[in-house]
Amino acid sequence: MKKKTFVSDKITQVVAENAAKAKRMGGVKDIQIEEKTINKDSAKIRVLVLFNNDNNQSSNVFLAKKDRKWLVLLK
């Protein structure tokens, strides 16, 4: 149970940090896919987040397929 609480707390922290950053940047204007690599059981998606203050940020989103569903991996 301790590990599950740690993961939940970490997710909450990351979401709060990203929400605060988006607010500082004036909000999110758009999210665009720059590149994607999809395999049978995994995928890597490079996204570009466009903020309302005209700053941009690229990041990778990793996914894994489990029981025929795509899940976002937290790294």
C-alpha positions, 0 to 999 in steps of 0.5 A: 500500500505504501508504494501505491500511495507514493505513486499517487502522490508523485502523479499528483505532484507532477500534474500540479507542477504542469498545471502551474507551468501552463498557467504561468505561460498563459494557458495551453493554445494547442498540442501537436504531434511532431513524430510518432513511432508505434510498434506492436506493444509500445509507442513513442509520441513526440508532442509540441505544446504551444502556450498562449504566450507564444512559448513552446515545449516539446516532450515525449509521451511513452505508451504501452499496450496491455490487454489491447488498451494503450496506457501512458507510461510515467517515467 
